[in-house]
Amino acid sequence: MFIILLLIIGVIVGALTGITGASAVLIVVPALSLLGLTFKESVGSSLLVDIITTVPVTIIYLKHKNLDVKLSLLLGTGAIIGAQIGARIAFITSEKMLELLFIIFVLYMTYVSFKRSKIKNHLENKKKFR
């Protein structure tokens, strides 16, 4: 039963990654935390899931010419540096503090996404009435 649950979570993660580009972290970390892993184990596991999931999705986006390679490589270079800094910070920070920061980050990103969607809908409706 546990294996089936993990496969179902994996299908959901893969679909969301393919549709929205969302990292596995949004689903995997909370799911694995609920299943008993520590926050740091959940994050570590989600990072491997990200690698496994994003490579084939990236290839599909590249084939459809929906990927800016130069921009991505520049962001990726900065992300490698930032990830090293973040990992070091994570290992000297308590689990509870990391969980709190994760919750704040997810809530903030939800707010930003909702606000952007609302503004976009407002602008689209405004164009319809011109």
Secondary structure as UniProt FT lines:
FT   HELIX           2..20
FT   HELIX           25..34
FT   TURN            35..36
FT   HELIX           39..63
FT   TURN            64..65
FT   HELIX           69..92
FT   HELIX           95..128
//
